[in-house]
Amino acid sequence: MASDLQQPATESTAEASPYGDLQVDVPALTALLDGKYVDIRNTVRQGLVDHRSVLDDAETMTSAEFRERVKDVVVELAATGQTAMGFPQEYGGGGDIGASVAAFETLAFGDLSVLVKVGVQFGLFGGAILQLGTKRHHDAYLAGLVTGKIMGCFAMTETGHGSNVQALGTTATYDPETQEFVVQTGSPAATKDYIGNAARHAQLAVVFAQLVVGGESHGVHALVVPVRDGDTVLPGVTITDDGAKMGLNGVDNGRIRFDGVRVPREALLDRFARVTEDGRYESEIENANKRFFTMLGTLVQGRVCVGAAGLSASKVALTIAVEYGLRRRQFEAAEAGVEQVLLDYGLHQRRLFPLVARTYALHFAQEILSSRLHEVFSGEKDDEATRRFLESRAAGTKALATWHATRTIQECREACGGAGYLSVNRFAALKADTDVFTTFEGDNHVLLQLVAKGLLTDYASDFSDLDQLGTVRFVAGLAVETVLERTYAHKLLERIKDVFGSDTWDADAGLLDPEYHLAMFRFREEHRIAGVARRLKRGVDSGMNPGEVFSRVQDHVIAAAEAHVERLVLEAFVEKVRALPEGELRNALNLLCDLHALSSIEADRGWFMEHGRLTSVRSKAISREVNALCRRVRPHAGDLVRAFGVPTEMLRSPELLAWGEED
């Protein structure tokens, strides 16, 4: 590789650096990113390389052929054990939830149809049986599904009921004479829709339906319902293909309707509720809303995994774009007769390097989330408050990570010019296949509303069941100061003053002081939470309908939640850096952390200036500092993306990444 691929323009090397003589030890940084699950990640990487031809198959096969190819790959991966790490060992699993998330995250470096097929089979279908079922269900299904011998689907979403799961229209009515549940699609709106594995491969479906016993509805529950015998769709079940999609063409999404389909009483996944032979409904959780949210809370792993997958797709895109920027030359600039490398242009650095920094930030936030998930589901730390916080953090991180993927992939595609538009260079598939990440496992805006509800009620168990209107009424019944005191946000300004010792902390602090960065993020969070509380209270006090009040302040609700999650992400990055020993690795991550923090403040400078926390002079200084930080990143850009550990075979892009090799 030419030496100029690692050398930036002279200007940036001449500037004194507060980060010391930076060098990036790529293997050491990869090891840090891989964490405790380095072995399982390397196993998955090798599996990706072994099945690399699936990336070509996605473009050369028909949709029907590719679906079968993807299924075959999934079954082959299952035979290695890497897709079953989260299942109990007695059923052929690895007994390690954290390892399963790490495996899924790494698998997202490859073809995303394979990834989603794995997610449907082992995460959604298998996860529902594991988490909602009891031993008889585990004995009946787990050993078969972890090997792919039993294929299944997760039939929750309906055509007319997407994020509002409590309003599902499918019913499961108990018939005490036969001790069976009768599953019925009540209307076209109740058709199960967008269901992965349904159109072609699923033999079983975990069906979410309103459970009706003795004429009384007990809310949404899950049942195991056979839908095929081999390739034959069973009587009473109608399955149609969802048809062509934007991407993920190796996943057989379909629609399912049920017409009087009977399943035995034992088909009910009864960890949290059961129906006796004589038709009595029993549950240790008396409150129906609390029971519903408890059931859904056990499925939080899906959101954790989707966010992780979006982040991995971002890493692939950034690796390609940065490597291309190190090779591709365009226009004479610094030296007569020599065209300049793209990555030496300040604007190119500005476009890519803050995205690299944010990817690192989200990676460490995701690392904390995965650790919390493992703690809860392994029983190490499992209480209601911890679960509520896990659900909120999973929702918020998933939203930010998948939006980041959409933005990053597009920017990287553009940064590669016309070459990025060619399918062989992966951006076409990355764009098409990740686009749905922002809406499956929960629409991102709806997920941020969940985060906001937790902030406004402090995840109090008494209020965890509140819907939107209930939340409005609850918050409106309190003084704004009380709302803040119920959250950990109310101490933020005091903490800021303690650190800086003055009310002018935002003007006195150094631009590269992490306490300044944290203070800005914390101030924004506290201010937005207070603003939402004031608006909700003012609207209800004026006699406005609570539903109308919520609708009018919904943008503020989302902004408060987003500020909260952004603060968590920055804290995760800062804490990771501080925990490292002094040395080159810490210096490199400190540089990226500063770039992430300042570029984020710069991106929201209008808000900070409106609220008196950023002068025009300081705003301009931040922009200059971001430029300087980008120049400091430049000599190490290639190493920083190589440390993501994306297998070269997963980059494809043979011609795009060959530029400059002959120099």
C-alpha positions as CSV (number, residue, x, y, z in Angstrom):
1,M,0.0,0.0,0.0
2,A,1.3,3.4,-0.9
3,S,2.8,5.4,2.0
4,D,0.6,8.4,1.3
5,L,-2.4,6.3,2.3
6,Q,-1.3,6.9,5.9
7,Q,0.0,10.5,5.7
8,P,-2.2,13.6,6.0
9,A,-1.5,17.0,4.6
10,T,1.5,18.8,6.2
11,E,-0.7,21.3,8.0
12,S,-2.2,18.8,10.3
13,T,1.1,17.2,11.3
14,A,2.6,20.5,12.3
15,E,0.0,21.3,14.9
16,A,0.8,20.5,18.5
17,S,-1.5,17.8,19.9
18,P,-2.9,17.6,23.4
19,Y,-3.2,13.8,22.8
20,G,0.5,13.1,22.7
21,D,2.3,11.2,20.0
22,L,-0.7,9.2,18.7
23,Q,-0.3,5.7,17.4
24,V,-3.1,3.2,17.0
25,D,-2.4,-0.4,17.9
26,V,-5.1,-2.0,15.7
27,P,-5.2,-5.5,17.2
28,A,-5.3,-3.9,20.7
29,L,-8.2,-1.6,19.7
30,T,-10.1,-4.5,18.1
31,A,-9.6,-6.5,21.2
32,L,-11.0,-3.7,23.3
33,L,-14.1,-3.4,21.0
34,D,-14.6,-7.1,20.9
35,G,-14.6,-7.3,24.7
36,K,-15.1,-10.5,26.6
37,Y,-16.7,-12.3,23.7
38,V,-13.7,-12.1,21.4
39,D,-13.8,-15.9,20.7
40,I,-17.4,-16.0,19.7
41,R,-16.9,-12.9,17.5
42,N,-14.0,-14.5,15.7
43,T,-16.0,-17.7,15.2
44,V,-18.8,-15.6,13.6
45,R,-16.2,-13.7,11.5
46,Q,-14.9,-17.0,10.1
47,G,-18.4,-18.1,9.4
48,L,-19.0,-14.9,7.4
49,V,-15.9,-15.6,5.3
50,D,-16.9,-19.2,4.7
51,H,-20.3,-18.1,3.4
52,R,-19.1,-15.0,1.6
53,S,-20.6,-16.1,-1.7
54,V,-24.1,-15.3,-0.3
55,L,-23.3,-11.6,-0.9
56,D,-23.0,-12.4,-4.6
57,D,-26.0,-14.7,-4.5
58,A,-28.2,-11.8,-3.3
59,E,-27.6,-10.1,-6.7
60,T,-27.6,-13.1,-9.1
61,M,-30.4,-15.3,-7.8
62,T,-34.1,-14.9,-8.1
63,S,-36.0,-14.0,-5.0
64,A,-37.3,-17.6,-4.6
65,E,-33.8,-19.0,-5.0
66,F,-32.2,-16.5,-2.7
67,R,-34.7,-17.3,0.1
68,E,-33.8,-21.0,-0.1
69,R,-30.1,-20.0,-0.1
70,V,-30.5,-17.9,3.0
71,K,-32.4,-20.6,4.8
72,D,-29.6,-23.1,4.0
73,V,-27.0,-20.7,5.3
74,V,-28.9,-20.1,8.5
75,V,-29.2,-23.9,9.1
76,E,-25.5,-24.3,8.4
77,L,-24.7,-21.6,10.9
78,A,-27.0,-23.2,13.4
79,A,-25.0,-26.4,13.1
80,T,-21.9,-24.6,14.5
81,G,-23.8,-23.4,17.6
82,Q,-23.1,-19.7,17.0
83,T,-26.8,-18.8,16.6
84,A,-27.9,-20.6,19.8
85,M,-25.7,-19.0,22.4
86,G,-28.6,-17.5,24.3
87,F,-30.5,-20.8,24.8
88,P,-30.0,-23.2,27.8
89,Q,-27.2,-25.7,27.4
90,E,-29.6,-28.6,28.0
91,Y,-31.3,-27.8,24.7
92,G,-28.1,-27.4,22.7
93,G,-27.5,-23.7,23.5
94,G,-24.6,-21.8,25.0
95,G,-26.4,-20.5,28.0
96,D,-25.0,-17.0,27.6
97,I,-27.3,-14.1,26.6
98,G,-24.3,-11.7,26.2
99,A,-22.6,-14.0,23.8
100,S,-25.7,-14.3,21.7
101,V,-25.9,-10.5,21.3
102,A,-22.2,-10.4,20.4
103,A,-22.6,-13.1,17.8
104,F,-25.6,-11.3,16.3
105,E,-23.8,-8.0,16.2
106,T,-20.9,-9.5,14.4
107,L,-23.1,-11.4,12.0
108,A,-24.4,-8.0,10.8
109,F,-21.1,-7.5,9.0
110,G,-22.4,-9.9,6.4
111,D,-25.5,-10.3,4.4
112,L,-28.4,-8.8,6.3
113,S,-31.1,-11.2,5.0
114,V,-29.1,-14.0,6.7
115,L,-29.0,-11.8,9.8
116,V,-32.7,-11.1,9.9
117,K,-33.6,-14.7,9.2
118,V,-31.4,-15.6,12.2
119,G,-33.1,-12.9,14.3
120,V,-36.6,-14.2,13.4
121,Q,-35.8,-17.9,14.0
122,F,-33.7,-17.7,17.1
123,G,-34.4,-14.2,18.5
124,L,-38.1,-13.7,18.0
125,F,-39.6,-17.1,17.5
126,G,-37.2,-19.0,19.8
127,G,-36.9,-16.1,22.2
128,A,-40.7,-16.0,22.7
129,I,-40.9,-19.7,23.4
130,L,-37.9,-19.5,25.8
131,Q,-39.1,-16.4,27.7
132,L,-42.9,-16.7,27.6
133,G,-43.1,-20.5,27.7
134,T,-42.5,-23.0,30.5
135,K,-40.7,-26.4,30.6
136,R,-43.2,-28.3,28.5
137,H,-42.8,-25.8,25.7
138,H,-39.0,-25.8,26.1
139,D,-38.9,-29.6,26.0
140,A,-41.2,-29.7,22.9
141,Y,-39.5,-27.1,20.8
142,L,-36.1,-25.7,21.9
143,A,-33.9,-28.5,20.8
144,G,-35.5,-28.6,17.4
145,L,-35.5,-24.9,16.7
146,V,-31.9,-24.2,17.8
147,T,-30.8,-26.6,15.0
148,G,-33.2,-25.2,12.4
149,K,-35.1,-28.5,12.2
150,I,-38.2,-26.6,13.4
151,M,-38.7,-23.3,11.6
152,G,-41.0,-20.7,13.1
153,C,-42.2,-17.2,12.9
154,F,-43.2,-14.4,15.3
155,A,-46.8,-13.4,14.5
156,M,-47.3,-10.2,16.5
157,T,-47.7,-7.2,14.0
158,E,-51.0,-6.8,12.3
159,T,-52.0,-4.7,9.2
160,G,-54.0,-2.3,11.3
161,H,-52.1,-2.6,14.6
162,G,-48.4,-1.9,14.4
163,S,-46.8,-0.4,17.4
164,N,-50.1,-0.5,19.4
165,V,-49.8,-4.2,20.4
166,Q,-52.4,-4.0,23.1
167,A,-55.0,-3.3,20.4
168,L,-54.4,-6.5,18.4
169,G,-57.5,-7.8,16.7
170,T,-56.7,-11.5,16.5
171,T,-58.5,-13.5,19.2
172,A,-57.9,-16.9,20.9
173,T,-61.1,-18.0,22.6
174,Y,-61.1,-20.9,25.0
175,D,-63.5,-23.8,24.4
176,P,-63.8,-25.7,27.7
177,E,-65.6,-28.6,26.1
178,T,-62.7,-29.5,23.9
179,Q,-60.0,-27.8,26.0
180,E,-58.8,-25.9,22.9
181,F,-58.3,-22.3,21.9
182,V,-59.9,-21.1,18.7
183,V,-57.7,-18.6,16.9
184,Q,-59.6,-16.2,14.7
185,T,-58.7,-13.2,12.5
186,G,-61.6,-10.9,13.2
187,S,-61.1,-8.5,10.4
188,P,-58.7,-7.6,7.6
189,A,-57.0,-5.1,10.0
190,A,-56.2,-8.1,12.2
191,T,-54.2,-9.9,9.6
192,K,-50.8,-10.8,10.8
193,D,-48.5,-8.8,8.5
194,Y,-44.8,-8.4,7.6
195,I,-44.1,-11.7,9.4
196,G,-40.6,-13.0,8.6
197,N,-40.4,-16.7,7.8
198,A,-44.1,-16.9,7.2
199,A,-44.4,-16.8,3.4
200,R,-42.3,-19.9,2.9
201,H,-40.5,-21.7,5.7
202,A,-42.4,-21.5,9.1
203,Q,-44.0,-24.6,10.4
204,L,-45.0,-23.0,13.7
205,A,-46.0,-19.5,14.6
206,V,-46.0,-17.8,18.0
207,V,-49.2,-15.9,17.6
208,F,-50.1,-12.9,19.8
209,A,-53.9,-12.7,20.3
210,Q,-56.5,-11.3,22.7
211,L,-57.1,-14.2,25.1
212,V,-60.9,-14.7,25.7
213,V,-61.9,-17.0,28.5
214,G,-65.5,-17.4,29.7
215,G,-66.5,-14.5,27.6
216,E,-64.0,-12.2,29.2
217,S,-60.9,-10.8,27.4
218,H,-57.7,-11.0,29.4
219,G,-55.5,-9.0,27.0
220,V,-52.8,-10.1,24.6
221,H,-51.1,-13.5,25.2
222,A,-49.0,-15.7,23.0
223,L,-49.8,-19.2,21.7
224,V,-47.9,-21.7,19.6
225,V,-49.9,-22.4,16.4
226,P,-48.9,-24.9,13.7
227,V,-49.2,-23.2,10.3
228,R,-47.6,-25.8,7.9
229,D,-47.1,-29.6,7.7
230,G,-44.0,-29.7,5.6
231,D,-44.7,-27.4,2.6
232,T,-48.4,-27.6,3.0
233,V,-50.4,-24.8,4.7
234,L,-52.7,-26.3,7.3
235,P,-56.6,-26.0,7.1
236,G,-57.9,-22.7,8.5
237,V,-54.6,-20.9,7.9
238,T,-54.2,-18.6,4.9
239,I,-50.7,-17.4,4.1
240,T,-49.8,-14.9,1.3
241,D,-46.5,-13.3,0.4
242,D,-45.9,-9.7,1.2
243,G,-44.4,-9.3,-2.2
244,A,-41.4,-7.3,-3.3
245,K,-39.7,-5.2,-0.6
246,M,-37.1,-2.4,-0.5
247,G,-34.5,-5.0,0.6
248,L,-34.0,-8.1,2.7
249,N,-35.2,-10.2,-0.3
250,G,-33.8,-13.4,1.3
251,V,-36.4,-13.1,4.0
252,D,-39.9,-14.6,3.2
253,N,-42.2,-12.0,4.8
254,G,-45.8,-12.9,4.6
255,R,-49.4,-12.3,5.9
256,I,-51.3,-14.9,7.9
257,R,-55.0,-15.2,8.6
258,F,-56.7,-17.7,10.9
259,D,-60.2,-19.0,10.5
260,G,-61.3,-21.0,13.5
261,V,-57.9,-22.7,13.9
262,R,-58.0,-24.9,17.0
263,V,-54.9,-25.5,19.2
264,P,-54.8,-27.4,22.5
265,R,-54.9,-25.6,25.9
266,E,-51.2,-26.4,26.3
267,A,-50.4,-24.2,23.3
268,L,-50.7,-21.1,25.5
269,L,-47.2,-19.9,26.5
270,D,-48.0,-19.8,30.2
271,R,-45.1,-18.4,32.1
272,F,-47.2,-15.4,33.3
273,A,-50.8,-16.7,32.9
274,R,-52.6,-20.0,32.4
275,V,-56.0,-21.4,31.7
276,T,-57.2,-24.4,33.7
277,E,-59.0,-27.4,32.2
278,D,-62.4,-26.1,33.5
279,G,-61.8,-22.7,31.9
280,R,-60.5,-20.6,34.7
281,Y,-57.9,-17.9,33.9
282,E,-55.1,-17.6,36.4
283,S,-52.1,-15.2,36.8
284,E,-49.8,-14.1,39.6
285,I,-49.9,-10.6,38.0
286,E,-53.4,-9.3,38.7
287,N,-53.1,-6.0,36.9
288,A,-53.7,-6.6,33.2
289,N,-51.6,-3.7,32.0
290,K,-48.7,-4.7,34.2
291,R,-49.0,-8.3,33.0
292,F,-48.9,-7.2,29.4
293,F,-45.8,-5.0,29.8
294,T,-44.1,-7.7,31.8
295,M,-44.6,-10.2,28.9
296,L,-43.3,-7.7,26.3
297,G,-40.4,-6.8,28.6
298,T,-39.1,-10.3,28.3
299,L,-38.6,-9.8,24.6
300,V,-36.3,-6.7,25.0
301,Q,-33.4,-8.6,23.5
302,G,-34.8,-8.0,20.0
303,R,-34.4,-4.2,20.4
304,V,-30.9,-4.6,21.8
305,C,-29.9,-6.8,18.8
306,V,-31.4,-4.5,16.2
307,G,-29.5,-1.5,17.5
308,A,-26.3,-3.5,17.5
309,A,-26.9,-4.7,14.0
310,G,-27.5,-1.1,12.7
311,L,-24.2,-0.2,14.3
312,S,-22.4,-3.0,12.6
313,A,-23.8,-1.9,9.2
314,S,-22.4,1.6,10.0
315,K,-19.0,0.1,10.6
316,V,-19.0,-1.7,7.3
317,A,-20.0,1.5,5.4
318,L,-17.4,3.6,7.2
319,T,-14.6,1.1,6.6
320,I,-15.3,1.1,2.9
321,A,-15.7,4.9,2.7
322,V,-12.5,5.7,4.7
323,E,-10.4,3.1,2.8
324,Y,-11.6,4.5,-0.5
325,G,-10.8,8.0,0.7
326,L,-7.3,6.9,1.5
327,R,-6.9,5.7,-2.1
328,R,-8.9,7.8,-4.5
329,R,-7.3,11.0,-5.8
330,Q,-9.0,14.0,-7.2
331,F,-7.7,17.5,-8.3
332,E,-4.4,19.1,-7.8
333,A,-4.2,20.8,-4.4
334,A,-1.1,20.7,-2.2
335,E,1.4,19.6,-4.9
336,A,1.6,20.6,-8.5
337,G,1.0,17.7,-10.9
338,V,-0.2,15.4,-8.1
339,E,-3.9,14.9,-7.4
340,Q,-4.8,15.0,-3.8
341,V,-6.1,12.0,-1.8
342,L,-9.7,12.5,-0.9
343,L,-9.2,12.1,2.8
344,D,-6.8,15.1,2.8
345,Y,-9.7,17.4,2.0
346,G,-11.1,19.1,5.1
347,L,-14.7,18.6,3.9
348,H,-14.2,14.9,3.4
349,Q,-12.8,14.6,6.9
350,R,-15.8,16.6,8.2
351,R,-18.2,14.3,6.5
352,L,-16.7,11.0,7.7
353,F,-14.7,11.5,10.9
354,P,-17.6,12.7,13.2
355,L,-19.5,9.6,12.1
356,V,-16.6,7.4,13.0
357,A,-16.4,9.1,16.4
358,R,-20.2,8.7,16.9
359,T,-19.9,5.0,15.9
360,Y,-17.4,4.5,18.7
361,A,-19.6,6.3,21.2
362,L,-22.6,4.2,20.3
363,H,-20.5,1.0,20.4
364,F,-19.6,1.7,24.1
365,A,-23.2,2.6,24.9
366,Q,-24.3,-0.6,23.2
367,E,-21.7,-2.5,25.3
368,I,-23.3,-1.3,28.5
369,L,-26.7,-2.2,27.3
370,S,-25.7,-5.7,26.3
371,S,-24.1,-6.1,29.7
372,R,-27.3,-5.0,31.5
373,L,-29.3,-7.4,29.4
374,H,-27.1,-10.3,30.3
375,E,-27.3,-9.3,34.0
376,V,-31.1,-9.3,34.0
377,F,-31.7,-12.4,32.0
378,S,-29.0,-14.4,33.7
379,G,-30.5,-13.5,37.1
380,E,-27.5,-11.6,38.3
381,K,-29.5,-8.5,38.8
382,D,-33.2,-8.9,38.1
383,D,-35.7,-6.6,39.7
384,E,-38.5,-4.6,38.3
385,A,-36.7,-1.2,38.4
386,T,-33.7,-2.7,36.6
387,R,-35.9,-4.3,34.0
388,R,-37.8,-1.0,33.4
389,F,-34.5,0.9,33.0
390,L,-33.2,-1.8,30.6
391,E,-36.3,-1.6,28.5
392,S,-36.0,2.2,28.3
393,R,-32.3,2.2,27.5
394,A,-32.8,-0.5,24.9
395,A,-35.5,1.5,23.2
396,G,-33.5,4.7,23.2
397,T,-30.2,3.2,22.0
398,K,-32.0,1.2,19.3
399,A,-33.5,4.5,18.0
400,L,-30.2,6.4,17.9
401,A,-28.2,3.5,16.5
402,T,-30.5,2.8,13.6
403,W,-31.0,6.4,12.7
404,H,-27.2,6.7,12.8
405,A,-27.0,3.7,10.4
406,T,-29.3,5.3,7.9
407,R,-27.4,8.6,8.0
408,T,-24.0,7.0,7.9
409,I,-24.6,4.6,5.1
410,Q,-26.0,7.4,2.9
411,E,-23.1,9.8,3.7
412,C,-20.5,7.0,3.0
413,R,-22.2,6.2,-0.3
414,E,-22.0,9.8,-1.4
415,A,-18.4,10.0,-0.2
416,C,-17.5,7.2,-2.6
417,G,-19.1,9.1,-5.6
418,G,-20.3,7.1,-8.5
419,A,-18.4,4.1,-7.3
420,G,-20.5,3.9,-4.3
421,Y,-23.6,3.5,-6.4
422,L,-22.4,0.2,-7.8
423,S,-23.9,-2.9,-6.1
424,V,-20.6,-4.6,-5.9
425,N,-19.5,-2.0,-3.4
426,R,-22.2,-3.0,-0.9
427,F,-23.9,0.3,-0.4
428,A,-27.0,-0.6,-2.4
429,A,-27.6,-3.6,-0.1
430,L,-26.6,-1.8,3.0
431,K,-29.1,1.1,2.3
432,A,-31.9,-1.2,1.2
433,D,-31.5,-3.8,3.9
434,T,-31.0,-1.5,6.9
435,D,-33.8,1.0,6.1
436,V,-36.4,-1.1,7.9
437,F,-34.3,-1.1,11.1
438,T,-35.7,2.3,12.0
439,T,-39.2,0.8,12.3
440,F,-39.0,-2.8,13.2
441,E,-38.8,-3.9,16.8
442,G,-40.6,-0.6,17.3
443,D,-40.8,2.7,15.4
444,N,-38.1,4.9,16.6
445,H,-40.3,7.8,17.6
446,V,-42.7,5.5,19.5
447,L,-39.7,4.0,21.3
448,L,-38.5,7.5,22.3
449,Q,-42.0,8.1,23.7
450,L,-41.4,5.1,25.9
451,V,-38.2,6.6,27.1
452,A,-39.9,9.9,27.8
453,K,-42.6,8.2,29.9
454,G,-39.9,6.6,32.0
455,L,-38.2,10.0,32.5
456,L,-41.4,11.7,33.5
457,T,-42.5,9.1,36.0
458,D,-39.0,8.0,37.1
459,Y,-39.9,4.4,36.1
460,A,-42.1,4.3,39.2
461,S,-43.8,0.9,39.4
462,D,-47.1,2.5,40.3
463,F,-47.1,4.3,37.0
464,S,-45.3,1.9,34.7
465,D,-48.6,0.8,33.2
466,L,-49.6,4.3,32.2
467,D,-50.6,4.9,28.6
468,Q,-50.0,8.3,26.9
469,L,-53.1,9.9,28.4
470,G,-52.4,8.4,31.8
471,T,-48.9,9.9,31.7
472,V,-50.3,13.3,30.8
473,R,-52.8,13.3,33.6
474,F,-50.2,12.0,36.1
475,V,-47.6,14.6,35.2
476,A,-50.1,17.4,35.0
477,G,-51.2,16.6,38.6
478,L,-47.7,17.4,39.9
479,A,-45.7,20.5,40.3
480,V,-43.0,20.8,37.7
481,E,-40.4,20.7,40.5
482,T,-41.9,17.4,41.7
483,V,-41.6,15.9,38.3
484,L,-37.9,16.8,38.2
485,E,-37.4,15.5,41.7
486,R,-38.8,12.2,40.6
487,T,-36.0,11.9,38.1
488,Y,-32.3,11.9,38.4
489,A,-32.2,15.0,36.1
490,H,-33.0,17.4,38.9
491,K,-29.5,17.2,40.3
492,L,-27.8,18.0,37.0
493,L,-27.4,21.7,37.4
494,E,-26.2,21.3,40.9
495,R,-23.6,18.8,39.7
496,I,-22.5,21.2,37.0
497,K,-22.0,24.0,39.5
498,D,-20.1,21.7,41.8
499,V,-17.7,20.9,39.0
500,F,-17.1,24.4,37.7
501,G,-17.9,26.5,40.8
502,S,-19.8,29.2,38.9
503,D,-22.9,30.0,36.9
504,T,-20.7,30.8,33.9
505,W,-19.4,27.2,33.5
506,D,-20.4,27.2,29.9
507,A,-18.1,30.1,29.1
508,D,-15.2,29.3,31.5
509,A,-14.6,25.7,30.7
510,G,-12.0,24.5,28.2
511,L,-13.4,23.2,25.0
512,L,-11.7,19.8,25.4
513,D,-12.8,19.4,29.0
514,P,-15.0,16.3,29.2
515,E,-16.8,17.8,32.2
516,Y,-17.8,20.7,29.9
517,H,-19.2,18.3,27.3
518,L,-21.1,16.3,30.0
519,A,-22.4,19.6,31.5
520,M,-23.8,20.7,28.1
521,F,-25.5,17.4,27.5
522,R,-26.9,17.3,31.0
523,F,-28.2,20.9,30.9
524,R,-30.0,20.1,27.6
525,E,-31.6,17.0,29.1
526,E,-32.8,18.7,32.3
527,H,-34.1,21.7,30.5
528,R,-36.1,19.6,28.0
529,I,-37.6,17.4,30.7
530,A,-38.7,20.4,32.6
531,G,-40.1,22.0,29.5
532,V,-42.2,18.9,28.7
533,A,-43.6,18.8,32.2
534,R,-44.5,22.5,32.1
535,R,-46.2,22.2,28.8
536,L,-48.2,19.1,29.9
537,K,-49.3,20.8,33.1
538,R,-50.2,24.1,31.4
539,G,-52.3,22.4,28.8
540,V,-54.3,20.3,31.2
541,D,-54.7,23.2,33.7
542,S,-56.2,25.3,30.9
543,G,-58.9,22.7,30.4
544,M,-57.5,21.1,27.2
545,N,-58.2,17.4,26.5
546,P,-55.2,15.4,27.6
547,G,-54.9,13.7,24.3
548,E,-54.7,17.0,22.5
549,V,-52.2,18.2,25.0
550,F,-49.9,15.2,24.3
551,S,-50.3,15.7,20.6
552,R,-49.3,19.3,20.8
553,V,-46.2,18.7,22.9
554,Q,-45.1,15.4,21.2
555,D,-42.1,17.0,19.5
556,H,-40.9,18.2,22.9
557,V,-41.4,14.7,24.4
558,I,-39.3,13.2,21.7
559,A,-36.6,15.9,22.0
560,A,-36.4,15.3,25.8
561,A,-36.0,11.5,25.3
562,E,-33.4,12.0,22.6
563,A,-31.4,14.4,24.9
564,H,-31.5,11.8,27.6
565,V,-30.2,9.0,25.4
566,E,-27.5,11.2,23.9
567,R,-26.3,12.0,27.4
568,L,-26.1,8.3,28.2
569,V,-24.1,7.6,25.1
570,L,-21.6,10.4,25.9
571,E,-21.3,9.2,29.5
572,A,-20.6,5.7,28.3
573,F,-17.8,6.9,26.0
574,V,-16.3,9.2,28.7
575,E,-16.4,6.4,31.3
576,K,-14.7,4.0,28.9
577,V,-11.9,6.4,28.2
578,R,-11.4,7.2,31.9
579,A,-11.2,3.5,32.7
580,L,-8.3,2.8,30.4
581,P,-4.7,3.0,31.6
582,E,-2.6,5.9,30.4
583,G,-1.2,5.3,26.9
584,E,-1.8,5.4,23.2
585,L,-5.1,3.6,23.2
586,R,-6.6,5.9,25.7
587,N,-5.2,8.9,23.8
588,A,-6.8,7.8,20.6
589,L,-10.2,7.2,22.1
590,N,-10.0,10.5,24.0
591,L,-9.5,12.2,20.7
592,L,-12.6,10.5,19.2
593,C,-14.6,11.2,22.4
594,D,-13.8,14.9,22.1
595,L,-14.8,14.9,18.4
596,H,-18.0,13.2,19.2
597,A,-19.0,15.6,22.0
598,L,-18.0,18.8,20.2
599,S,-19.5,17.8,16.8
600,S,-22.8,16.9,18.7
601,I,-22.9,20.3,20.4
602,E,-22.1,22.0,17.1
603,A,-24.9,20.1,15.4
604,D,-27.4,21.4,18.0
605,R,-25.8,24.9,18.4
606,G,-29.1,26.6,17.6
607,W,-30.7,25.1,20.7
608,F,-27.8,25.9,23.0
609,M,-27.6,29.5,21.7
610,E,-31.4,29.9,22.1
611,H,-31.1,28.8,25.7
612,G,-28.2,31.0,26.6
613,R,-25.5,28.3,26.9
614,L,-23.5,29.1,23.8
615,T,-22.3,32.5,22.5
616,S,-21.6,33.1,18.9
617,V,-17.9,33.5,19.7
618,R,-17.8,30.2,21.5
619,S,-19.9,28.5,18.8
620,K,-17.3,29.5,16.2
621,A,-14.5,28.3,18.4
622,I,-16.2,24.9,18.6
623,S,-16.4,24.7,14.8
624,R,-12.7,25.5,14.6
625,E,-11.9,22.9,17.2
626,V,-13.9,20.3,15.3
627,N,-11.9,21.0,12.2
628,A,-8.7,20.6,14.2
629,L,-9.8,17.4,15.7
630,C,-10.7,16.0,12.3
631,R,-7.1,16.9,11.1
632,R,-5.8,15.0,14.1
633,V,-7.8,12.0,13.3
634,R,-6.6,12.0,9.7
635,P,-3.3,10.1,10.1
636,H,-5.1,7.3,12.0
637,A,-8.4,7.1,10.1
638,G,-7.5,3.9,8.4
639,D,-6.5,2.2,11.6
640,L,-9.6,3.4,13.4
641,V,-11.9,1.7,11.0
642,R,-9.8,-1.4,10.5
643,A,-10.1,-1.9,14.3
644,F,-13.8,-2.5,13.8
645,G,-12.7,-5.9,12.6
646,V,-14.9,-6.2,9.5
647,P,-13.5,-9.2,7.5
648,T,-12.0,-8.0,4.2
649,E,-14.3,-10.4,2.3
650,M,-17.3,-8.6,3.7
651,L,-16.2,-5.3,2.2
652,R,-16.3,-6.7,-1.4
653,S,-15.6,-3.5,-3.3
654,P,-12.6,-5.0,-5.2
655,E,-12.1,-2.2,-7.6
656,L,-13.2,0.6,-5.2
657,L,-10.6,-0.5,-2.6
658,A,-7.8,-1.1,-5.2
659,W,-7.3,2.6,-6.0
660,G,-3.7,3.7,-5.2
661,E,-2.4,0.2,-4.6
662,E,0.1,0.6,-7.5
663,D,1.6,3.8,-6.1
